[in-house]
Amino acid sequence: MRRTHCAIDLFCTEGSQKAWNHKKFPKDWGWGTHTDQVRIHQLSGAHFSVFNNPYVQDFAKLL
């Protein structure tokens, strides 16, 4: 498997971590196998609500 030479930004919500039973996955959800730098960003809201007010502003700032 080839590794990338750039960072991966992982955006996740508390709800998505609970839904995917985050305890089964590493903190970076396995993306660390593809790069040396995974930046994890915790978002407010739920998986789809991050694209709606009031959460979308926080998401846009991170992008």
PyMOL CGO cylinders between C-alpha atoms (Angstrom):
from pymol import cmd
from pymol.cgo import CYLINDER

trace = [
    CYLINDER, 0.00, 0.00, 0.00, 1.35, 3.42, -0.90, 0.3, 1, 1, 1, 1, 1, 1,
    CYLINDER, 1.35, 3.42, -0.90, 1.42, 6.23, 1.63, 0.3, 1, 1, 1, 1, 1, 1,
    CYLINDER, 1.42, 6.23, 1.63, 0.58, 9.81, 0.76, 0.3, 1, 1, 1, 1, 1, 1,
    CYLINDER, 0.58, 9.81, 0.76, 2.98, 12.63, 1.57, 0.3, 1, 1, 1, 1, 1, 1,
    CYLINDER, 2.98, 12.63, 1.57, 0.29, 15.04, 2.65, 0.3, 1, 1, 1, 1, 1, 1,
    CYLINDER, 0.29, 15.04, 2.65, -1.92, 15.43, 5.70, 0.3, 1, 1, 1, 1, 1, 1,
    CYLINDER, -1.92, 15.43, 5.70, -5.42, 14.01, 5.90, 0.3, 1, 1, 1, 1, 1, 1,
    CYLINDER, -5.42, 14.01, 5.90, -8.04, 16.09, 7.68, 0.3, 1, 1, 1, 1, 1, 1,
    CYLINDER, -8.04, 16.09, 7.68, -10.66, 13.97, 9.43, 0.3, 1, 1, 1, 1, 1, 1,
    CYLINDER, -10.66, 13.97, 9.43, -13.87, 15.77, 10.33, 0.3, 1, 1, 1, 1, 1, 1,
    CYLINDER, -13.87, 15.77, 10.33, -16.13, 13.91, 12.73, 0.3, 1, 1, 1, 1, 1, 1,
    CYLINDER, -16.13, 13.91, 12.73, -18.98, 14.57, 15.09, 0.3, 1, 1, 1, 1, 1, 1,
    CYLINDER, -18.98, 14.57, 15.09, -19.63, 13.05, 18.47, 0.3, 1, 1, 1, 1, 1, 1,
    CYLINDER, -19.63, 13.05, 18.47, -22.72, 11.43, 16.99, 0.3, 1, 1, 1, 1, 1, 1,
    CYLINDER, -22.72, 11.43, 16.99, -20.78, 9.80, 14.17, 0.3, 1, 1, 1, 1, 1, 1,
    CYLINDER, -20.78, 9.80, 14.17, -18.24, 8.43, 16.60, 0.3, 1, 1, 1, 1, 1, 1,
    CYLINDER, -18.24, 8.43, 16.60, -21.01, 6.86, 18.69, 0.3, 1, 1, 1, 1, 1, 1,
    CYLINDER, -21.01, 6.86, 18.69, -22.82, 5.50, 15.62, 0.3, 1, 1, 1, 1, 1, 1,
    CYLINDER, -22.82, 5.50, 15.62, -19.67, 3.84, 14.29, 0.3, 1, 1, 1, 1, 1, 1,
    CYLINDER, -19.67, 3.84, 14.29, -18.81, 2.42, 17.72, 0.3, 1, 1, 1, 1, 1, 1,
    CYLINDER, -18.81, 2.42, 17.72, -15.58, 4.39, 17.78, 0.3, 1, 1, 1, 1, 1, 1,
    CYLINDER, -15.58, 4.39, 17.78, -14.00, 1.99, 20.29, 0.3, 1, 1, 1, 1, 1, 1,
    CYLINDER, -14.00, 1.99, 20.29, -13.51, -0.54, 17.47, 0.3, 1, 1, 1, 1, 1, 1,
    CYLINDER, -13.51, -0.54, 17.47, -11.52, 1.93, 15.38, 0.3, 1, 1, 1, 1, 1, 1,
    CYLINDER, -11.52, 1.93, 15.38, -8.26, 3.73, 16.09, 0.3, 1, 1, 1, 1, 1, 1,
    CYLINDER, -8.26, 3.73, 16.09, -8.59, 7.41, 16.94, 0.3, 1, 1, 1, 1, 1, 1,
    CYLINDER, -8.59, 7.41, 16.94, -7.75, 8.34, 13.34, 0.3, 1, 1, 1, 1, 1, 1,
    CYLINDER, -7.75, 8.34, 13.34, -10.28, 5.77, 12.02, 0.3, 1, 1, 1, 1, 1, 1,
    CYLINDER, -10.28, 5.77, 12.02, -7.48, 3.98, 10.19, 0.3, 1, 1, 1, 1, 1, 1,
    CYLINDER, -7.48, 3.98, 10.19, -6.32, 6.91, 8.06, 0.3, 1, 1, 1, 1, 1, 1,
    CYLINDER, -6.32, 6.91, 8.06, -2.93, 6.79, 9.78, 0.3, 1, 1, 1, 1, 1, 1,
    CYLINDER, -2.93, 6.79, 9.78, -2.07, 3.78, 7.64, 0.3, 1, 1, 1, 1, 1, 1,
    CYLINDER, -2.07, 3.78, 7.64, -2.09, 6.11, 4.60, 0.3, 1, 1, 1, 1, 1, 1,
    CYLINDER, -2.09, 6.11, 4.60, -0.12, 9.10, 5.92, 0.3, 1, 1, 1, 1, 1, 1,
    CYLINDER, -0.12, 9.10, 5.92, 2.04, 10.23, 8.81, 0.3, 1, 1, 1, 1, 1, 1,
    CYLINDER, 2.04, 10.23, 8.81, -0.20, 13.20, 9.61, 0.3, 1, 1, 1, 1, 1, 1,
    CYLINDER, -0.20, 13.20, 9.61, -3.91, 12.91, 10.34, 0.3, 1, 1, 1, 1, 1, 1,
    CYLINDER, -3.91, 12.91, 10.34, -5.52, 16.06, 11.71, 0.3, 1, 1, 1, 1, 1, 1,
    CYLINDER, -5.52, 16.06, 11.71, -8.71, 15.24, 13.61, 0.3, 1, 1, 1, 1, 1, 1,
    CYLINDER, -8.71, 15.24, 13.61, -11.36, 17.95, 13.83, 0.3, 1, 1, 1, 1, 1, 1,
    CYLINDER, -11.36, 17.95, 13.83, -14.29, 17.51, 16.20, 0.3, 1, 1, 1, 1, 1, 1,
    CYLINDER, -14.29, 17.51, 16.20, -17.47, 19.12, 14.84, 0.3, 1, 1, 1, 1, 1, 1,
    CYLINDER, -17.47, 19.12, 14.84, -20.67, 20.07, 16.61, 0.3, 1, 1, 1, 1, 1, 1,
    CYLINDER, -20.67, 20.07, 16.61, -23.93, 18.68, 15.32, 0.3, 1, 1, 1, 1, 1, 1,
    CYLINDER, -23.93, 18.68, 15.32, -24.65, 15.39, 13.64, 0.3, 1, 1, 1, 1, 1, 1,
    CYLINDER, -24.65, 15.39, 13.64, -23.27, 13.84, 10.46, 0.3, 1, 1, 1, 1, 1, 1,
    CYLINDER, -23.27, 13.84, 10.46, -25.57, 15.74, 8.08, 0.3, 1, 1, 1, 1, 1, 1,
    CYLINDER, -25.57, 15.74, 8.08, -26.43, 18.75, 10.25, 0.3, 1, 1, 1, 1, 1, 1,
    CYLINDER, -26.43, 18.75, 10.25, -22.84, 20.07, 10.02, 0.3, 1, 1, 1, 1, 1, 1,
    CYLINDER, -22.84, 20.07, 10.02, -23.90, 21.49, 6.64, 0.3, 1, 1, 1, 1, 1, 1,
    CYLINDER, -23.90, 21.49, 6.64, -26.77, 23.49, 8.19, 0.3, 1, 1, 1, 1, 1, 1,
    CYLINDER, -26.77, 23.49, 8.19, -26.98, 26.50, 10.50, 0.3, 1, 1, 1, 1, 1, 1,
    CYLINDER, -26.98, 26.50, 10.50, -25.64, 27.02, 13.07, 0.3, 1, 1, 1, 1, 1, 1,
    CYLINDER, -25.64, 27.02, 13.07, -22.98, 24.32, 12.60, 0.3, 1, 1, 1, 1, 1, 1,
    CYLINDER, -22.98, 24.32, 12.60, -21.91, 25.10, 9.04, 0.3, 1, 1, 1, 1, 1, 1,
    CYLINDER, -21.91, 25.10, 9.04, -20.05, 28.26, 10.11, 0.3, 1, 1, 1, 1, 1, 1,
    CYLINDER, -20.05, 28.26, 10.11, -17.74, 26.28, 12.39, 0.3, 1, 1, 1, 1, 1, 1,
    CYLINDER, -17.74, 26.28, 12.39, -17.16, 23.71, 9.66, 0.3, 1, 1, 1, 1, 1, 1,
    CYLINDER, -17.16, 23.71, 9.66, -16.36, 26.44, 7.13, 0.3, 1, 1, 1, 1, 1, 1,
    CYLINDER, -16.36, 26.44, 7.13, -13.80, 28.02, 9.48, 0.3, 1, 1, 1, 1, 1, 1,
    CYLINDER, -13.80, 28.02, 9.48, -11.94, 24.71, 9.71, 0.3, 1, 1, 1, 1, 1, 1,
    CYLINDER, -11.94, 24.71, 9.71, -11.88, 24.31, 5.95, 0.3, 1, 1, 1, 1, 1, 1,
]
cmd.load_cgo(trace, "trace")
